[in-house]
Amino acid sequence: MTVTDPEATTVRGVRVGDPLDLVRENYEHVRCGKAVAGEAVSGGDPSTYAWCRMRLDSVEVFFGDDPIESVTLTQAAS
């Protein structure tokens, strides 16, 4: 499930529009990085976006871009 509504908030107060630093401040065991956003238009380096993810019980939570544009929840692998 992907959430893009800025009114939706995690239990710890993180929402769409917030900086990724807020995820790092409010949750433990957060992994962050950059992902390729698509192919380069004219042979240069492709654009990227920042992300952070973590596991909460049996759910993986993915925060995309900085500021956050979406929060995606998926079932965590066992």
Distance bins in CASP14 RR format, pairs under 12 A and 6 or more apart:
PFRMAT RR
TARGET T0000
AUTHOR 0000-0000-0000
RMODE 2
METHOD distances of the structure
MODEL  1
1 8 0 0 0 0 0 1 0 0 0 0 0
1 59 0 0 0 0 1 0 0 0 0 0 0
1 60 0 0 0 0 0 1 0 0 0 0 0
1 61 0 0 0 0 0 1 0 0 0 0 0
1 62 0 0 0 0 0 1 0 0 0 0 0
1 70 0 0 0 0 0 1 0 0 0 0 0
1 71 0 0 0 0 1 0 0 0 0 0 0
1 72 1 0 0 1 0 0 0 0 0 0 0
1 73 1 0 1 0 0 0 0 0 0 0 0
1 74 1 0 0 1 0 0 0 0 0 0 0
1 75 0 0 0 0 0 1 0 0 0 0 0
2 8 0 0 0 0 0 1 0 0 0 0 0
2 16 0 0 0 0 0 1 0 0 0 0 0
2 61 0 0 0 0 0 1 0 0 0 0 0
2 62 0 0 0 0 1 0 0 0 0 0 0
2 63 0 0 0 0 0 1 0 0 0 0 0
2 64 0 0 0 0 1 0 0 0 0 0 0
2 68 0 0 0 0 0 1 0 0 0 0 0
2 69 0 0 0 0 1 0 0 0 0 0 0
2 70 1 0 1 0 0 0 0 0 0 0 0
2 71 1 0 0 1 0 0 0 0 0 0 0
2 72 1 0 1 0 0 0 0 0 0 0 0
2 73 1 0 0 1 0 0 0 0 0 0 0
2 74 0 0 0 0 1 0 0 0 0 0 0
3 9 0 0 0 0 1 0 0 0 0 0 0
3 10 0 0 0 0 1 0 0 0 0 0 0
3 14 0 0 0 0 0 1 0 0 0 0 0
3 15 0 0 0 0 1 0 0 0 0 0 0
3 16 1 0 0 1 0 0 0 0 0 0 0
3 17 0 0 0 0 0 1 0 0 0 0 0
3 61 0 0 0 0 0 1 0 0 0 0 0
3 62 0 0 0 0 0 1 0 0 0 0 0
3 63 0 0 0 0 0 1 0 0 0 0 0
3 64 0 0 0 0 0 1 0 0 0 0 0
3 68 0 0 0 0 1 0 0 0 0 0 0
3 69 0 0 0 0 0 1 0 0 0 0 0
3 70 1 0 0 1 0 0 0 0 0 0 0
3 71 1 0 1 0 0 0 0 0 0 0 0
3 72 1 0 0 1 0 0 0 0 0 0 0
3 73 1 0 0 1 0 0 0 0 0 0 0
4 15 0 0 0 0 0 1 0 0 0 0 0
4 16 1 0 1 0 0 0 0 0 0 0 0
4 17 0 0 0 0 1 0 0 0 0 0 0
4 63 0 0 0 0 0 1 0 0 0 0 0
4 64 0 0 0 0 0 1 0 0 0 0 0
4 65 0 0 0 0 0 1 0 0 0 0 0
4 68 0 0 0 0 1 0 0 0 0 0 0
4 69 1 0 0 1 0 0 0 0 0 0 0
4 70 1 0 1 0 0 0 0 0 0 0 0
4 71 0 0 0 0 1 0 0 0 0 0 0
4 72 0 0 0 0 1 0 0 0 0 0 0
5 15 0 0 0 0 1 0 0 0 0 0 0
5 16 1 0 0 1 0 0 0 0 0 0 0
5 17 0 0 0 0 0 1 0 0 0 0 0
5 68 0 0 0 0 0 1 0 0 0 0 0
5 69 0 0 0 0 0 1 0 0 0 0 0
5 70 0 0 0 0 1 0 0 0 0 0 0
5 71 0 0 0 0 1 0 0 0 0 0 0
6 14 0 0 0 0 0 1 0 0 0 0 0
6 15 1 0 1 0 0 0 0 0 0 0 0
6 16 1 0 1 0 0 0 0 0 0 0 0
6 17 1 0 1 0 0 0 0 0 0 0 0
6 18 0 0 0 0 1 0 0 0 0 0 0
6 67 0 0 0 0 0 1 0 0 0 0 0
6 68 0 0 0 0 1 0 0 0 0 0 0
6 69 0 0 0 0 1 0 0 0 0 0 0
6 70 0 0 0 0 0 1 0 0 0 0 0
6 71 0 0 0 0 0 1 0 0 0 0 0
7 13 0 0 0 0 0 1 0 0 0 0 0
7 15 1 0 0 1 0 0 0 0 0 0 0
7 16 0 0 0 0 1 0 0 0 0 0 0
7 17 0 0 0 0 0 1 0 0 0 0 0
8 14 0 0 0 0 1 0 0 0 0 0 0
8 15 1 0 0 1 0 0 0 0 0 0 0
8 16 1 0 0 1 0 0 0 0 0 0 0
8 17 0 0 0 0 0 1 0 0 0 0 0
8 18 0 0 0 0 0 1 0 0 0 0 0
8 68 0 0 0 0 0 1 0 0 0 0 0
8 70 0 0 0 0 0 1 0 0 0 0 0
8 71 1 0 0 1 0 0 0 0 0 0 0
8 73 0 0 0 0 0 1 0 0 0 0 0
9 15 1 0 1 0 0 0 0 0 0 0 0
9 16 0 0 0 0 1 0 0 0 0 0 0
9 17 0 0 0 0 0 1 0 0 0 0 0
9 18 0 0 0 0 1 0 0 0 0 0 0
9 22 0 0 0 0 0 1 0 0 0 0 0
9 26 0 0 0 0 0 1 0 0 0 0 0
9 68 0 0 0 0 0 1 0 0 0 0 0
9 71 0 0 0 0 1 0 0 0 0 0 0
10 16 0 0 0 0 0 1 0 0 0 0 0
10 18 0 0 0 0 1 0 0 0 0 0 0
10 22 0 0 0 0 1 0 0 0 0 0 0
10 23 0 0 0 0 1 0 0 0 0 0 0
10 26 1 0 0 1 0 0 0 0 0 0 0
10 27 0 0 0 0 1 0 0 0 0 0 0
10 54 0 0 0 0 0 1 0 0 0 0 0
10 56 0 0 0 0 1 0 0 0 0 0 0
10 59 0 0 0 0 0 1 0 0 0 0 0
10 61 1 0 0 1 0 0 0 0 0 0 0
10 63 0 0 0 0 1 0 0 0 0 0 0
10 68 0 0 0 0 0 1 0 0 0 0 0
10 71 1 0 0 1 0 0 0 0 0 0 0
10 73 0 0 0 0 0 1 0 0 0 0 0
11 26 0 0 0 0 1 0 0 0 0 0 0
11 27 0 0 0 0 0 1 0 0 0 0 0
11 56 0 0 0 0 1 0 0 0 0 0 0
11 61 0 0 0 0 0 1 0 0 0 0 0
12 18 0 0 0 0 0 1 0 0 0 0 0
12 22 0 0 0 0 1 0 0 0 0 0 0
12 23 0 0 0 0 1 0 0 0 0 0 0
12 24 0 0 0 0 0 1 0 0 0 0 0
12 25 0 0 0 0 1 0 0 0 0 0 0
12 26 1 0 1 0 0 0 0 0 0 0 0
12 27 1 0 0 1 0 0 0 0 0 0 0
12 28 0 0 0 0 0 1 0 0 0 0 0
12 30 0 0 0 0 0 1 0 0 0 0 0
12 54 0 0 0 0 0 1 0 0 0 0 0
12 56 0 0 0 0 0 1 0 0 0 0 0
12 61 0 0 0 0 0 1 0 0 0 0 0
12 63 0 0 0 0 0 1 0 0 0 0 0
12 71 0 0 0 0 0 1 0 0 0 0 0
13 22 1 0 0 1 0 0 0 0 0 0 0
13 23 0 0 0 0 0 1 0 0 0 0 0
13 25 0 0 0 0 0 1 0 0 0 0 0
13 26 1 0 0 1 0 0 0 0 0 0 0
13 27 0 0 0 0 0 1 0 0 0 0 0
13 68 0 0 0 0 0 1 0 0 0 0 0
13 71 0 0 0 0 0 1 0 0 0 0 0
14 20 0 0 0 0 1 0 0 0 0 0 0
14 21 0 0 0 0 0 1 0 0 0 0 0
14 22 1 0 1 0 0 0 0 0 0 0 0
14 23 1 0 1 0 0 0 0 0 0 0 0
14 24 0 0 0 0 0 1 0 0 0 0 0
14 25 0 0 0 0 1 0 0 0 0 0 0
14 26 1 0 1 0 0 0 0 0 0 0 0
14 27 1 0 0 1 0 0 0 0 0 0 0
14 30 0 0 0 0 0 1 0 0 0 0 0
14 52 0 0 0 0 1 0 0 0 0 0 0
14 54 0 0 0 0 0 1 0 0 0 0 0
14 56 0 0 0 0 0 1 0 0 0 0 0
14 61 0 0 0 0 1 0 0 0 0 0 0
14 63 1 0 0 1 0 0 0 0 0 0 0
14 64 0 0 0 0 0 1 0 0 0 0 0
14 67 0 0 0 0 0 1 0 0 0 0 0
14 68 1 0 0 1 0 0 0 0 0 0 0
14 71 1 0 0 1 0 0 0 0 0 0 0
15 22 0 0 0 0 1 0 0 0 0 0 0
15 23 0 0 0 0 0 1 0 0 0 0 0
15 26 0 0 0 0 0 1 0 0 0 0 0
15 63 0 0 0 0 0 1 0 0 0 0 0
15 67 0 0 0 0 1 0 0 0 0 0 0
15 68 1 0 0 1 0 0 0 0 0 0 0
15 69 0 0 0 0 0 1 0 0 0 0 0
15 70 0 0 0 0 0 1 0 0 0 0 0
15 71 0 0 0 0 1 0 0 0 0 0 0
16 22 0 0 0 0 0 1 0 0 0 0 0
16 23 0 0 0 0 0 1 0 0 0 0 0
16 63 0 0 0 0 1 0 0 0 0 0 0
16 64 0 0 0 0 1 0 0 0 0 0 0
16 65 0 0 0 0 1 0 0 0 0 0 0
16 66 0 0 0 0 0 1 0 0 0 0 0
16 67 1 0 0 1 0 0 0 0 0 0 0
16 68 1 0 1 0 0 0 0 0 0 0 0
16 69 1 0 0 1 0 0 0 0 0 0 0
16 70 1 0 0 1 0 0 0 0 0 0 0
16 71 1 0 0 1 0 0 0 0 0 0 0
16 72 0 0 0 0 0 1 0 0 0 0 0
17 23 0 0 0 0 0 1 0 0 0 0 0
17 63 0 0 0 0 1 0 0 0 0 0 0
17 64 0 0 0 0 0 1 0 0 0 0 0
17 65 0 0 0 0 1 0 0 0 0 0 0
17 66 0 0 0 0 1 0 0 0 0 0 0
17 67 1 0 1 0 0 0 0 0 0 0 0
17 68 1 0 1 0 0 0 0 0 0 0 0
17 69 1 0 0 1 0 0 0 0 0 0 0
17 70 0 0 0 0 1 0 0 0 0 0 0
17 71 0 0 0 0 0 1 0 0 0 0 0
18 24 0 0 0 0 0 1 0 0 0 0 0
18 25 0 0 0 0 0 1 0 0 0 0 0
18 26 0 0 0 0 1 0 0 0 0 0 0
18 52 0 0 0 0 0 1 0 0 0 0 0
18 63 0 0 0 0 1 0 0 0 0 0 0
18 64 0 0 0 0 0 1 0 0 0 0 0
18 65 0 0 0 0 0 1 0 0 0 0 0
18 66 0 0 0 0 1 0 0 0 0 0 0
18 67 1 0 0 1 0 0 0 0 0 0 0
18 68 1 0 1 0 0 0 0 0 0 0 0
18 69 0 0 0 0 0 1 0 0 0 0 0
18 70 0 0 0 0 0 1 0 0 0 0 0
18 71 0 0 0 0 1 0 0 0 0 0 0
19 25 0 0 0 0 1 0 0 0 0 0 0
19 26 0 0 0 0 0 1 0 0 0 0 0
19 32 0 0 0 0 0 1 0 0 0 0 0
19 50 0 0 0 0 1 0 0 0 0 0 0
19 52 0 0 0 0 0 1 0 0 0 0 0
19 63 0 0 0 0 1 0 0 0 0 0 0
19 64 0 0 0 0 0 1 0 0 0 0 0
19 65 0 0 0 0 0 1 0 0 0 0 0
19 66 1 0 1 0 0 0 0 0 0 0 0
19 67 1 0 1 0 0 0 0 0 0 0 0
19 68 1 0 0 1 0 0 0 0 0 0 0
19 69 0 0 0 0 0 1 0 0 0 0 0
20 26 0 0 0 0 0 1 0 0 0 0 0
20 27 0 0 0 0 0 1 0 0 0 0 0
20 30 0 0 0 0 1 0 0 0 0 0 0
20 31 0 0 0 0 0 1 0 0 0 0 0
20 32 1 0 0 1 0 0 0 0 0 0 0
20 33 0 0 0 0 1 0 0 0 0 0 0
20 34 0 0 0 0 0 1 0 0 0 0 0
20 49 0 0 0 0 0 1 0 0 0 0 0
20 50 1 0 1 0 0 0 0 0 0 0 0
20 51 1 0 0 1 0 0 0 0 0 0 0
20 52 1 0 1 0 0 0 0 0 0 0 0
20 53 0 0 0 0 0 1 0 0 0 0 0
20 54 0 0 0 0 0 1 0 0 0 0 0
20 62 0 0 0 0 0 1 0 0 0 0 0
20 63 1 0 0 1 0 0 0 0 0 0 0
20 64 1 0 0 1 0 0 0 0 0 0 0
20 65 0 0 0 0 1 0 0 0 0 0 0
20 66 1 0 1 0 0 0 0 0 0 0 0
20 67 1 0 0 1 0 0 0 0 0 0 0
20 68 1 0 0 1 0 0 0 0 0 0 0
20 69 0 0 0 0 0 1 0 0 0 0 0
20 71 0 0 0 0 0 1 0 0 0 0 0
21 27 0 0 0 0 0 1 0 0 0 0 0
21 30 0 0 0 0 0 1 0 0 0 0 0
21 32 0 0 0 0 1 0 0 0 0 0 0
21 50 0 0 0 0 0 1 0 0 0 0 0
21 52 0 0 0 0 1 0 0 0 0 0 0
21 63 0 0 0 0 0 1 0 0 0 0 0
21 66 0 0 0 0 1 0 0 0 0 0 0
21 67 0 0 0 0 1 0 0 0 0 0 0
21 68 0 0 0 0 0 1 0 0 0 0 0
22 30 0 0 0 0 0 1 0 0 0 0 0
22 32 0 0 0 0 0 1 0 0 0 0 0
22 52 0 0 0 0 1 0 0 0 0 0 0
22 63 0 0 0 0 1 0 0 0 0 0 0
22 66 0 0 0 0 0 1 0 0 0 0 0
22 67 0 0 0 0 1 0 0 0 0 0 0
22 68 0 0 0 0 1 0 0 0 0 0 0
22 71 0 0 0 0 0 1 0 0 0 0 0
23 29 0 0 0 0 0 1 0 0 0 0 0
23 30 1 0 1 0 0 0 0 0 0 0 0
23 31 0 0 0 0 0 1 0 0 0 0 0
23 32 1 0 0 1 0 0 0 0 0 0 0
23 33 0 0 0 0 0 1 0 0 0 0 0
23 50 0 0 0 0 0 1 0 0 0 0 0
23 51 0 0 0 0 1 0 0 0 0 0 0
23 52 1 0 1 0 0 0 0 0 0 0 0
23 53 0 0 0 0 1 0 0 0 0 0 0
23 54 1 0 0 1 0 0 0 0 0 0 0
23 56 0 0 0 0 0 1 0 0 0 0 0
23 61 0 0 0 0 1 0 0 0 0 0 0
23 62 0 0 0 0 0 1 0 0 0 0 0
23 63 1 0 1 0 0 0 0 0 0 0 0
23 64 0 0 0 0 1 0 0 0 0 0 0
23 65 0 0 0 0 0 1 0 0 0 0 0
23 66 0 0 0 0 1 0 0 0 0 0 0
23 67 0 0 0 0 0 1 0 0 0 0 0
23 68 1 0 0 1 0 0 0 0 0 0 0
23 71 0 0 0 0 1 0 0 0 0 0 0
24 30 1 0 1 0 0 0 0 0 0 0 0
24 31 0 0 0 0 0 1 0 0 0 0 0
24 32 1 0 0 1 0 0 0 0 0 0 0
24 33 0 0 0 0 0 1 0 0 0 0 0
24 50 0 0 0 0 0 1 0 0 0 0 0
24 51 0 0 0 0 0 1 0 0 0 0 0
24 52 1 0 0 1 0 0 0 0 0 0 0
24 53 0 0 0 0 0 1 0 0 0 0 0
24 54 0 0 0 0 1 0 0 0 0 0 0
24 63 0 0 0 0 1 0 0 0 0 0 0
24 66 0 0 0 0 0 1 0 0 0 0 0
24 68 0 0 0 0 0 1 0 0 0 0 0
25 52 0 0 0 0 0 1 0 0 0 0 0
26 52 0 0 0 0 0 1 0 0 0 0 0
26 54 0 0 0 0 0 1 0 0 0 0 0
26 56 0 0 0 0 0 1 0 0 0 0 0
26 61 0 0 0 0 0 1 0 0 0 0 0
26 63 0 0 0 0 0 1 0 0 0 0 0
27 52 0 0 0 0 1 0 0 0 0 0 0
27 53 0 0 0 0 1 0 0 0 0 0 0
27 54 1 0 1 0 0 0 0 0 0 0 0
27 55 0 0 0 0 1 0 0 0 0 0 0
27 56 1 0 0 1 0 0 0 0 0 0 0
27 61 0 0 0 0 1 0 0 0 0 0 0
27 63 0 0 0 0 1 0 0 0 0 0 0
27 71 0 0 0 0 0 1 0 0 0 0 0
28 54 1 0 0 1 0 0 0 0 0 0 0
28 55 0 0 0 0 0 1 0 0 0 0 0
28 56 0 0 0 0 0 1 0 0 0 0 0
29 52 0 0 0 0 0 1 0 0 0 0 0
29 53 0 0 0 0 1 0 0 0 0 0 0
29 54 1 0 1 0 0 0 0 0 0 0 0
29 55 1 0 0 1 0 0 0 0 0 0 0
29 56 0 0 0 0 1 0 0 0 0 0 0
29 60 0 0 0 0 0 1 0 0 0 0 0
29 61 0 0 0 0 0 1 0 0 0 0 0
30 51 0 0 0 0 0 1 0 0 0 0 0
30 52 1 0 1 0 0 0 0 0 0 0 0
30 53 1 0 0 1 0 0 0 0 0 0 0
30 54 1 0 1 0 0 0 0 0 0 0 0
30 55 0 0 0 0 1 0 0 0 0 0 0
30 56 0 0 0 0 0 1 0 0 0 0 0
30 60 0 0 0 0 0 1 0 0 0 0 0
30 61 0 0 0 0 1 0 0 0 0 0 0
30 62 0 0 0 0 0 1 0 0 0 0 0
30 63 0 0 0 0 1 0 0 0 0 0 0
31 50 0 0 0 0 0 1 0 0 0 0 0
31 51 0 0 0 0 1 0 0 0 0 0 0
31 52 1 0 0 1 0 0 0 0 0 0 0
31 53 1 0 1 0 0 0 0 0 0 0 0
31 54 1 0 0 1 0 0 0 0 0 0 0
31 55 0 0 0 0 1 0 0 0 0 0 0
31 60 0 0 0 0 0 1 0 0 0 0 0
31 61 0 0 0 0 0 1 0 0 0 0 0
31 62 0 0 0 0 0 1 0 0 0 0 0
31 63 0 0 0 0 0 1 0 0 0 0 0
32 49 0 0 0 0 0 1 0 0 0 0 0
32 50 1 0 0 1 0 0 0 0 0 0 0
32 51 1 0 0 1 0 0 0 0 0 0 0
32 52 1 0 1 0 0 0 0 0 0 0 0
32 53 1 0 0 1 0 0 0 0 0 0 0
32 54 0 0 0 0 1 0 0 0 0 0 0
32 62 0 0 0 0 0 1 0 0 0 0 0
32 63 0 0 0 0 1 0 0 0 0 0 0
32 64 0 0 0 0 1 0 0 0 0 0 0
32 65 0 0 0 0 0 1 0 0 0 0 0
32 66 0 0 0 0 1 0 0 0 0 0 0
32 68 0 0 0 0 0 1 0 0 0 0 0
33 48 0 0 0 0 1 0 0 0 0 0 0
33 49 0 0 0 0 1 0 0 0 0 0 0
33 50 1 0 0 1 0 0 0 0 0 0 0
33 51 1 0 1 0 0 0 0 0 0 0 0
33 52 1 0 0 1 0 0 0 0 0 0 0
33 53 0 0 0 0 1 0 0 0 0 0 0
33 62 0 0 0 0 0 1 0 0 0 0 0
33 63 0 0 0 0 0 1 0 0 0 0 0
33 64 0 0 0 0 0 1 0 0 0 0 0
33 65 0 0 0 0 0 1 0 0 0 0 0
33 66 0 0 0 0 1 0 0 0 0 0 0
34 45 0 0 0 0 0 1 0 0 0 0 0
34 46 0 0 0 0 0 1 0 0 0 0 0
34 47 0 0 0 0 0 1 0 0 0 0 0
34 48 1 0 1 0 0 0 0 0 0 0 0
34 49 1 0 0 1 0 0 0 0 0 0 0
34 50 1 0 1 0 0 0 0 0 0 0 0
34 51 1 0 0 1 0 0 0 0 0 0 0
34 52 0 0 0 0 0 1 0 0 0 0 0
34 64 0 0 0 0 0 1 0 0 0 0 0
34 65 0 0 0 0 0 1 0 0 0 0 0
34 66 0 0 0 0 1 0 0 0 0 0 0
35 46 0 0 0 0 1 0 0 0 0 0 0
35 47 0 0 0 0 0 1 0 0 0 0 0
35 48 1 0 0 1 0 0 0 0 0 0 0
35 49 1 0 1 0 0 0 0 0 0 0 0
35 50 0 0 0 0 1 0 0 0 0 0 0
35 51 1 0 1 0 0 0 0 0 0 0 0
35 52 0 0 0 0 0 1 0 0 0 0 0
35 53 0 0 0 0 0 1 0 0 0 0 0
35 62 0 0 0 0 0 1 0 0 0 0 0
35 63 0 0 0 0 0 1 0 0 0 0 0
35 64 0 0 0 0 1 0 0 0 0 0 0
35 65 0 0 0 0 1 0 0 0 0 0 0
35 66 0 0 0 0 0 1 0 0 0 0 0
36 45 0 0 0 0 1 0 0 0 0 0 0
36 46 1 0 1 0 0 0 0 0 0 0 0
36 47 1 0 0 1 0 0 0 0 0 0 0
36 48 1 0 1 0 0 0 0 0 0 0 0
36 49 0 0 0 0 1 0 0 0 0 0 0
36 50 0 0 0 0 0 1 0 0 0 0 0
36 51 0 0 0 0 0 1 0 0 0 0 0
37 45 0 0 0 0 0 1 0 0 0 0 0
37 46 1 0 0 1 0 0 0 0 0 0 0
37 47 1 0 1 0 0 0 0 0 0 0 0
37 48 1 0 1 0 0 0 0 0 0 0 0
37 49 1 0 1 0 0 0 0 0 0 0 0
37 50 0 0 0 0 0 1 0 0 0 0 0
37 51 0 0 0 0 0 1 0 0 0 0 0
37 64 0 0 0 0 0 1 0 0 0 0 0
37 65 0 0 0 0 1 0 0 0 0 0 0
37 69 0 0 0 0 0 1 0 0 0 0 0
38 44 0 0 0 0 0 1 0 0 0 0 0
38 45 0 0 0 0 0 1 0 0 0 0 0
38 46 1 0 1 0 0 0 0 0 0 0 0
38 47 1 0 0 1 0 0 0 0 0 0 0
38 48 0 0 0 0 1 0 0 0 0 0 0
38 49 0 0 0 0 1 0 0 0 0 0 0
39 45 0 0 0 0 0 1 0 0 0 0 0
39 46 1 0 1 0 0 0 0 0 0 0 0
39 47 0 0 0 0 1 0 0 0 0 0 0
40 46 1 0 1 0 0 0 0 0 0 0 0
40 47 1 0 0 1 0 0 0 0 0 0 0
40 48 0 0 0 0 0 1 0 0 0 0 0
41 47 0 0 0 0 1 0 0 0 0 0 0
47 65 0 0 0 0 0 1 0 0 0 0 0
48 64 0 0 0 0 0 1 0 0 0 0 0
48 65 0 0 0 0 0 1 0 0 0 0 0
48 66 0 0 0 0 0 1 0 0 0 0 0
49 62 0 0 0 0 0 1 0 0 0 0 0
49 63 0 0 0 0 0 1 0 0 0 0 0
49 64 1 0 0 1 0 0 0 0 0 0 0
49 65 1 0 1 0 0 0 0 0 0 0 0
49 66 1 0 0 1 0 0 0 0 0 0 0
49 67 0 0 0 0 0 1 0 0 0 0 0
49 68 0 0 0 0 0 1 0 0 0 0 0
49 69 0 0 0 0 1 0 0 0 0 0 0
49 70 0 0 0 0 0 1 0 0 0 0 0
50 62 0 0 0 0 0 1 0 0 0 0 0
50 63 0 0 0 0 1 0 0 0 0 0 0
50 64 1 0 0 1 0 0 0 0 0 0 0
50 65 1 0 0 1 0 0 0 0 0 0 0
50 66 1 0 1 0 0 0 0 0 0 0 0
50 67 0 0 0 0 1 0 0 0 0 0 0
50 68 0 0 0 0 1 0 0 0 0 0 0
50 69 0 0 0 0 0 1 0 0 0 0 0
51 60 0 0 0 0 0 1 0 0 0 0 0
51 61 0 0 0 0 0 1 0 0 0 0 0
51 62 1 0 0 1 0 0 0 0 0 0 0
51 63 1 0 0 1 0 0 0 0 0 0 0
51 64 1 0 1 0 0 0 0 0 0 0 0
51 65 1 0 0 1 0 0 0 0 0 0 0
51 66 0 0 0 0 1 0 0 0 0 0 0
51 68 0 0 0 0 1 0 0 0 0 0 0
51 69 0 0 0 0 0 1 0 0 0 0 0
51 70 0 0 0 0 1 0 0 0 0 0 0
51 71 0 0 0 0 0 1 0 0 0 0 0
51 72 0 0 0 0 1 0 0 0 0 0 0
52 60 0 0 0 0 0 1 0 0 0 0 0
52 61 0 0 0 0 1 0 0 0 0 0 0
52 62 1 0 0 1 0 0 0 0 0 0 0
52 63 1 0 1 0 0 0 0 0 0 0 0
52 64 1 0 0 1 0 0 0 0 0 0 0
52 65 0 0 0 0 1 0 0 0 0 0 0
52 66 0 0 0 0 1 0 0 0 0 0 0
52 67 0 0 0 0 0 1 0 0 0 0 0
52 68 0 0 0 0 1 0 0 0 0 0 0
52 70 0 0 0 0 0 1 0 0 0 0 0
52 71 0 0 0 0 0 1 0 0 0 0 0
52 72 0 0 0 0 0 1 0 0 0 0 0
53 59 0 0 0 0 0 1 0 0 0 0 0
53 60 1 0 0 1 0 0 0 0 0 0 0
53 61 1 0 0 1 0 0 0 0 0 0 0
53 62 1 0 1 0 0 0 0 0 0 0 0
53 63 1 0 0 1 0 0 0 0 0 0 0
53 64 0 0 0 0 1 0 0 0 0 0 0
53 68 0 0 0 0 0 1 0 0 0 0 0
53 71 0 0 0 0 0 1 0 0 0 0 0
53 72 0 0 0 0 1 0 0 0 0 0 0
53 73 0 0 0 0 0 1 0 0 0 0 0
53 74 0 0 0 0 1 0 0 0 0 0 0
53 76 0 0 0 0 0 1 0 0 0 0 0
54 60 1 0 0 1 0 0 0 0 0 0 0
54 61 1 0 1 0 0 0 0 0 0 0 0
54 62 0 0 0 0 1 0 0 0 0 0 0
54 63 0 0 0 0 1 0 0 0 0 0 0
54 71 0 0 0 0 0 1 0 0 0 0 0
54 72 0 0 0 0 0 1 0 0 0 0 0
54 73 0 0 0 0 0 1 0 0 0 0 0
54 74 0 0 0 0 0 1 0 0 0 0 0
54 76 0 0 0 0 1 0 0 0 0 0 0
55 61 1 0 0 1 0 0 0 0 0 0 0
55 62 0 0 0 0 0 1 0 0 0 0 0
55 73 0 0 0 0 0 1 0 0 0 0 0
55 74 0 0 0 0 0 1 0 0 0 0 0
55 75 0 0 0 0 0 1 0 0 0 0 0
55 76 1 0 1 0 0 0 0 0 0 0 0
55 77 0 0 0 0 1 0 0 0 0 0 0
55 78 0 0 0 0 0 1 0 0 0 0 0
56 62 0 0 0 0 0 1 0 0 0 0 0
56 71 0 0 0 0 0 1 0 0 0 0 0
56 73 0 0 0 0 1 0 0 0 0 0 0
56 74 0 0 0 0 0 1 0 0 0 0 0
56 75 0 0 0 0 0 1 0 0 0 0 0
56 76 0 0 0 0 1 0 0 0 0 0 0
57 73 0 0 0 0 0 1 0 0 0 0 0
57 75 0 0 0 0 0 1 0 0 0 0 0
57 76 1 0 0 1 0 0 0 0 0 0 0
57 78 0 0 0 0 0 1 0 0 0 0 0
58 73 0 0 0 0 0 1 0 0 0 0 0
58 74 0 0 0 0 0 1 0 0 0 0 0
58 75 1 0 0 1 0 0 0 0 0 0 0
58 76 1 0 1 0 0 0 0 0 0 0 0
58 77 0 0 0 0 1 0 0 0 0 0 0
58 78 0 0 0 0 1 0 0 0 0 0 0
59 71 0 0 0 0 0 1 0 0 0 0 0
59 72 0 0 0 0 0 1 0 0 0 0 0
59 73 1 0 1 0 0 0 0 0 0 0 0
59 74 1 0 0 1 0 0 0 0 0 0 0
59 75 1 0 0 1 0 0 0 0 0 0 0
59 76 1 0 1 0 0 0 0 0 0 0 0
59 77 0 0 0 0 0 1 0 0 0 0 0
60 71 0 0 0 0 0 1 0 0 0 0 0
60 72 0 0 0 0 1 0 0 0 0 0 0
60 73 1 0 0 1 0 0 0 0 0 0 0
60 74 1 0 1 0 0 0 0 0 0 0 0
60 75 1 0 0 1 0 0 0 0 0 0 0
60 76 1 0 1 0 0 0 0 0 0 0 0
60 77 0 0 0 0 1 0 0 0 0 0 0
60 78 0 0 0 0 0 1 0 0 0 0 0
61 68 0 0 0 0 0 1 0 0 0 0 0
61 70 0 0 0 0 0 1 0 0 0 0 0
61 71 1 0 0 1 0 0 0 0 0 0 0
61 72 1 0 0 1 0 0 0 0 0 0 0
61 73 1 0 1 0 0 0 0 0 0 0 0
61 74 0 0 0 0 1 0 0 0 0 0 0
61 75 0 0 0 0 0 1 0 0 0 0 0
61 76 0 0 0 0 1 0 0 0 0 0 0
62 68 0 0 0 0 0 1 0 0 0 0 0
62 69 0 0 0 0 0 1 0 0 0 0 0
62 70 0 0 0 0 1 0 0 0 0 0 0
62 71 1 0 0 1 0 0 0 0 0 0 0
62 72 1 0 1 0 0 0 0 0 0 0 0
62 73 1 0 0 1 0 0 0 0 0 0 0
62 74 1 0 0 1 0 0 0 0 0 0 0
62 76 0 0 0 0 0 1 0 0 0 0 0
63 69 0 0 0 0 1 0 0 0 0 0 0
63 70 1 0 0 1 0 0 0 0 0 0 0
63 71 1 0 1 0 0 0 0 0 0 0 0
63 72 0 0 0 0 1 0 0 0 0 0 0
63 73 0 0 0 0 0 1 0 0 0 0 0
64 70 1 0 1 0 0 0 0 0 0 0 0
64 71 1 0 0 1 0 0 0 0 0 0 0
64 72 1 0 0 1 0 0 0 0 0 0 0
65 71 0 0 0 0 0 1 0 0 0 0 0
65 72 0 0 0 0 0 1 0 0 0 0 0
END
